[in-house]
Amino acid sequence: MKAILLFVAAAIFFTAAAAAVPAQSKLIILVRHAEKDISENADPNDPPLNAAGLERAQRFARVIGKYRPGAFYSTDFKRTRDTVSPLAAKRGKQVELYDPRKPNELIEKVLAGKTKRVVIAGHSNSIPGLANAITKKAVFRNLDESEYTVIWLIRLKDGKVTKVELLDY
């Protein structure tokens, strides 16, 4: 009987200890906002998505939805928020804003958080830099103003990058 009690106590202890360990694997999904409205009616400082951009946001939701992201980050612009909002809404999540001038703060927050799969939306000149900062390699260049089709999937285990994939959507 004493052996059984010791076994149960040990099982409870190790189960609790395992539950206390933060997630060691992460999937960080980076995307540039979809096509923006450049018509003369659009606000030049904060344009919304155009029809093609709205369609691309829906496509993003279909393509990335299978990864079941648990957190969504966006710069404070209509076009970035609206690119990830369809998927965030489908997942019952809010889009949290970040400052693209402080990429290290965002990276630290994501890496320290418990959420295993995260989406980050940004811009042609910020998303490649985030990918470089996360991978600790300067291999990605700023996107051309007309480039909207790339999604970065960056997989980490124990804080180290194990795989980087580029998806076309």
C-alpha positions in Angstrom: 0.0 0.0 0.0 2.9 2.4 0.9 4.5 1.7 -2.5 1.2 2.5 -4.3 0.9 5.8 -2.4 4.5 6.7 -3.3 3.9 5.8 -6.9 0.7 8.0 -7.0 2.5 10.9 -5.2 5.4 10.7 -7.7 3.0 10.6 -10.7 1.2 13.7 -9.4 4.5 15.5 -8.8 5.9 14.7 -12.2 2.6 15.6 -13.9 2.5 18.9 -12.1 6.2 19.6 -12.9 5.6 18.8 -16.6 2.6 21.1 -16.7 4.7 24.0 -15.2 7.3 23.8 -18.0 6.5 26.5 -20.6 6.0 25.4 -24.2 9.4 24.8 -25.8 8.2 24.6 -29.4 6.9 27.6 -31.4 5.6 28.4 -34.8 5.9 32.0 -35.8 3.9 33.0 -38.9 4.9 36.2 -40.5 2.9 38.0 -43.2 3.0 41.3 -45.0 -0.4 43.0 -45.2 -2.5 42.3 -48.3 -3.0 44.7 -51.2 -3.9 48.2 -50.1 -6.3 50.6 -51.6 -4.3 53.3 -53.5 -7.3 55.1 -55.0 -7.7 58.8 -54.5 -10.6 58.1 -52.1 -8.4 56.1 -49.7 -6.6 57.7 -46.7 -3.0 57.9 -47.9 -1.7 57.6 -44.3 -3.8 54.5 -43.4 -5.4 53.0 -46.5 -7.7 49.9 -46.1 -7.4 46.8 -48.2 -8.7 46.9 -51.7 -10.9 44.1 -53.2 -7.8 42.0 -54.1 -6.5 42.5 -50.5 -9.8 41.5 -48.9 -9.7 38.3 -51.1 -6.1 37.6 -50.1 -7.0 38.0 -46.4 -9.6 35.3 -46.8 -7.1 33.1 -48.6 -4.6 33.7 -45.8 -7.3 32.5 -43.3 -7.8 29.3 -45.3 -4.1 28.6 -45.8 -2.9 29.4 -42.3 -6.1 28.3 -40.4 -4.9 24.7 -40.4 -2.0 25.7 -38.1 -4.6 26.9 -35.5 -2.7 30.0 -34.4 -3.5 31.1 -30.8 -2.3 34.7 -31.0 -2.3 37.5 -33.6 -0.2 40.6 -33.7 -0.5 43.5 -36.1 0.9 47.0 -36.5 -1.7 49.7 -35.9 -2.8 50.1 -39.5 -6.1 49.1 -41.2 -4.3 47.1 -43.9 -2.3 44.9 -41.4 -5.2 44.4 -39.0 -7.6 43.5 -41.8 -5.2 41.0 -43.3 -5.3 38.8 -40.2 -8.7 39.7 -38.7 -10.7 37.1 -40.7 -8.5 34.3 -39.3 -8.4 35.8 -35.8 -12.2 36.1 -35.7 -12.5 32.5 -36.9 -10.3 31.4 -34.1 -12.1 33.6 -31.5 -9.1 35.8 -30.9 -8.3 39.5 -30.8 -5.6 41.1 -32.8 -3.0 42.6 -30.5 -1.1 45.7 -31.7 2.6 46.1 -31.7 5.1 48.9 -32.5 7.1 47.9 -35.6 9.9 50.3 -34.4 10.4 47.9 -31.5 10.8 44.5 -33.1 12.9 43.0 -30.2 10.1 43.8 -27.7 7.6 41.8 -29.9 10.0 38.9 -30.4 10.8 38.7 -26.6 7.0 38.8 -25.8 6.2 36.0 -28.4 9.1 33.8 -27.3 8.3 34.2 -23.6 4.6 33.6 -24.1 2.8 30.3 -23.7 1.1 30.5 -27.1 2.7 27.9 -29.4 1.5 29.3 -32.8 1.6 33.0 -33.4 0.7 35.2 -36.5 2.5 38.6 -36.9 1.3 41.0 -39.7 3.5 43.9 -40.8 4.9 45.6 -43.8 7.2 45.2 -46.7 10.1 46.8 -44.7 9.4 45.2 -41.3 8.4 41.6 -41.8 11.7 40.5 -43.5 13.6 42.3 -40.7 11.5 40.3 -38.1 12.4 37.1 -39.9 16.1 38.0 -39.8 15.9 38.9 -36.1 14.1 35.7 -35.2 16.5 33.5 -37.3 19.5 35.6 -36.3 20.6 35.6 -40.0 20.4 38.5 -42.4 19.1 36.6 -45.4 15.7 38.2 -46.1 15.5 41.5 -47.9 12.7 44.1 -47.8 9.8 43.2 -50.1 9.1 45.0 -53.3 6.1 47.4 -53.0 4.1 45.0 -55.2 4.9 41.8 -53.4 2.1 40.4 -51.2 2.3 36.7 -51.7 4.9 35.5 -49.1 4.2 33.9 -45.7 7.2 32.9 -43.5 6.7 29.9 -41.2 9.5 29.9 -38.6 9.7 26.9 -36.3 11.6 27.0 -33.1 12.4 24.4 -30.5 14.0 25.3 -27.2 14.5 28.8 -28.5 16.4 27.7 -31.6 15.2 27.9 -35.1 14.7 24.4 -36.6 13.1 25.2 -39.9 12.1 28.2 -42.0 9.6 27.8 -44.8 8.3 30.3 -47.3 4.8 29.8 -48.6 3.3 31.5 -51.6 -0.4 32.3 -51.2 
